[in-house]
Each structure stands twice: as C-alpha cells, then as structure tokens.
C-alpha cells in the first residue's frame, strides 16, 4: 500500500487548505494517508545563529523524516501576502538545512485555495517553480478558487467542472 503525506501549509486551526489537502488525499485509492498539522512542528524562527547555537531543531528533523516516508506528498498552500505562510516558510527553512533536496525526490501534488477567485494561484506558482530545485517531483497542480462557494465540508468540491479537473489530475498520477 502506498503512503501519502498530506498537509495544509497553514497554521490555522480551521485551515481551508488542510481541508482541501485531506479531501484530495482521500481521492487516491488503496493508499495509507497521514495528515500532518503544521502546529505540531512549531519552532523558533530559523536563523543561522540559532542553528549554530543549537543545531537543527528536533521538530525539523521529525518533519523531514516524515516526508521521507511518503510515496506521494500533497501540500495545499495558504497564500499570505502573495507567498507562503510564515508557519510553512519557517519549517521549509529549517528542513532545507538538513538536505538541499528537501523533498527527497518524492512525487508531489501541489494545491492551493483561498476565499477569493484566484484560489492562491500566486503562491502555487511560486511553489511549482521552486520545489523542483528542492528535490520535489511535481506530478500536478490544482488551485480551487472561492473556497466557500466551491467546497462543502461533507461533499468536498461541489463545482462539477472543478471536481472533474481535479479527478483528472489525481487519476494521472502514478506513484
């Protein structure tokens, strides 16, 4: 059975991106799914000084090791001022010090959503362009616009066209 590690790249306890990542992970059949919560990996803000003083933070090592157990990594990005959330960026900074190939050549499905009509498209584009340099093998991307209008907590994606687009991506991914 293949293992999927999925998470919303947000520290919000009611993260719409965590909801989307969880929903999408569950669209894959015959997979073991582990959903991570960034709040479980809260660390001091990365700096080379802190790294020199204390080494790599143990939570960064744990997060990196979790990614290493995945056959597929699914991340749904919250967009904060056009970029990654501070919570994700901090974890990303810490784990990039362990290995510049942060994502360990793992297949990845990158997602984003927001309450607005662009659905976090800017941050998704940043990740799609950056992660191959960090050892991510991008298998697909999907942005869900206007989360409140297009997603139901019970039914998932309720817009038929968007759901069809997502399922086409999911069905195209082999891992």
C-alpha positions as MATLAB code, in Angstrom:
seq = 'XXXXXXXXXXXXXXXXXXXXXXXXXXXXXXXXXXXXXXXXXXXXXXXXXXXXXXXXXXXXXXXXXXXXXXXXXXXXXXXXXXXXXXXXXXXXXXXXXXXXXXXXXXXXXXXXXXXXXXXXXXXXXXXXXXXXXXXXXXXXXXXXXXXXXXXXXXXXXXXXXXXXXXXXXXXXXXX';
ca = [
       0.000    0.000    0.000;
       1.350    3.431   -0.965;
       1.734    6.139    1.674;
       0.531    9.695    1.189;
       1.696   12.509    3.451;
      -0.644   15.497    3.124;
      -0.921   18.847    4.853;
      -2.197   22.366    4.547;
       0.681   24.842    4.573;
      -1.029   26.959    7.206;
      -1.111   27.096   10.985;
      -4.810   27.987   11.104;
      -6.734   25.552   13.278;
      -9.608   25.824   10.765;
      -7.374   25.770    7.677;
      -9.262   25.509    4.408;
      -6.012   24.295    2.855;
      -5.778   21.422    5.335;
      -9.387   20.560    4.425;
      -8.514   20.584    0.716;
      -5.322   18.534    1.184;
      -7.236   15.947    3.238;
     -10.047   15.752    0.681;
      -7.635   15.341   -2.237;
      -5.541   12.704   -0.440;
      -8.710   10.686    0.062;
      -9.348   10.661   -3.698;
      -6.453    8.213   -4.104;
      -7.492    4.579   -3.738;
      -5.546    1.909   -1.868;
      -3.348    4.367   -0.011;
      -2.410    4.907    3.600;
      -2.902    8.618    4.348;
      -1.163   10.591    7.068;
      -2.294   14.187    7.569;
       0.256   16.459    9.197;
      -0.588   19.618   11.153;
       1.980   22.401   10.997;
       1.080   23.343   14.577;
       2.787   20.124   15.682;
       6.053   21.462   14.212;
       6.172   24.973   15.653;
       9.790   26.075   16.079;
      11.728   29.267   16.681;
      12.124   31.413   13.578;
      15.037   29.975   11.630;
      18.359   31.781   11.700;
      21.897   30.615   11.106;
      22.725   31.872   14.602;
      20.105   29.586   16.175;
      21.348   26.712   14.054;
      24.947   27.337   15.204;
      23.871   27.536   18.853;
      21.570   24.510   18.966;
      21.865   22.587   15.704;
      18.917   21.549   13.589;
      15.733   21.743   15.629;
      14.406   18.252   16.548;
      10.963   19.080   15.105;
      12.594   19.925   11.767;
      14.275   16.529   11.794;
      10.943   14.845   12.576;
       9.159   16.700    9.759;
      11.913   15.870    7.271;
      11.808   12.210    8.303;
       8.010   12.148    7.853;
       8.400   13.447    4.294;
      10.932   10.689    3.681;
       8.319    8.028    4.467;
       5.951    9.253    1.738;
       5.354    7.752   -1.658;
       3.441   10.956   -2.527;
       3.430   14.356   -0.821;
       0.331   16.547   -1.111;
       0.594   20.159    0.032;
      -2.174   22.754   -0.167;
      -0.850   26.289    0.198;
      -2.387   29.167    2.046;
      -1.446   32.432    0.406;
      -0.256   35.128    2.793;
       0.531   38.388    1.027;
       1.218   36.542   -2.225;
       3.606   33.949   -0.760;
       3.918   31.041    1.690;
       2.517   31.354    5.195;
       5.142   32.174    7.831;
       4.479   28.804    9.509;
       5.293   26.866    6.342;
       8.225   29.076    5.374;
       9.826   28.559    8.773;
       9.550   24.765    8.559;
      10.801   24.900    4.960;
      13.814   26.998    6.040;
      14.691   24.594    8.861;
      14.373   21.399    6.806;
      16.300   22.859    3.875;
      19.325   22.920    6.191;
      19.119   19.145    6.589;
      19.262   18.496    2.853;
      19.053   20.926   -0.055;
      16.880   18.279   -1.737;
      14.278   18.971    0.931;
      11.560   16.884   -0.703;
      13.884   13.913   -1.257;
      12.901   13.335   -4.927;
       9.355   12.457   -3.858;
       6.387   12.831   -6.224;
       4.293   15.842   -5.227;
       0.804   17.168   -5.870;
       0.655   20.876   -5.119;
      -2.651   22.563   -4.334;
      -3.917   25.912   -3.155;
      -7.193   27.506   -2.233;
      -8.439   30.767   -0.791;
     -11.728   32.547   -0.220;
     -11.002   34.675   -3.307;
     -11.393   33.994   -7.020;
      -7.675   33.342   -7.680;
      -7.554   30.468   -5.172;
      -3.990   31.112   -4.029;
      -2.654   30.909   -7.600;
       0.328   33.158   -6.847;
       1.774   31.014   -4.049;
       1.041   27.853   -6.033;
       3.112   29.208   -8.920;
       5.969   30.062   -6.541;
       5.989   26.503   -5.140;
       5.658   24.884   -8.585;
       8.713   26.784   -9.820;
      10.800   26.418   -6.639;
      10.248   22.863   -5.449;
      11.994   21.032   -8.312;
      15.208   22.726   -7.126;
      14.449   21.346   -3.651;
      14.040   17.738   -4.786;
      10.308   17.828   -5.461;
       8.999   15.873   -8.442;
       5.862   17.826   -9.360;
       3.200   15.476  -10.736;
       0.372   18.019  -10.817;
      -1.017   21.298   -9.528;
      -4.550   22.420   -8.788;
      -5.977   25.683   -7.489;
      -9.500   25.818   -6.051;
     -10.925   29.340   -6.322;
     -13.554   30.776   -3.990;
     -13.367   28.006   -1.396;
     -16.654   28.878    0.308;
     -18.613   28.664   -2.949;
     -16.876   25.575   -4.337;
     -16.253   23.307   -1.327;
     -18.561   21.643    1.156;
     -17.129   20.026    4.293;
     -19.334   16.948    3.757;
     -19.263   16.637   -0.043;
     -15.877   18.126   -0.938;
     -15.623   20.021   -4.210;
     -19.177   20.802   -5.319;
     -18.415   22.580   -8.589;
     -18.660   19.781  -11.185;
     -16.111   21.297  -13.597;
     -13.516   21.876  -10.870;
     -14.088   18.414   -9.416;
     -13.628   16.887  -12.869;
     -10.377   18.830  -13.373;
      -9.057   17.626  -10.019;
     -10.005   13.987  -10.614;
      -8.285   14.073  -14.000;
      -5.090   15.186  -12.256;
      -5.465   12.593   -9.480;
      -6.054    9.799  -11.993;
      -2.986   10.823  -13.996;
      -0.607   10.496  -11.033;
       1.281    7.244  -10.715;
       3.455    6.768   -7.663;
];
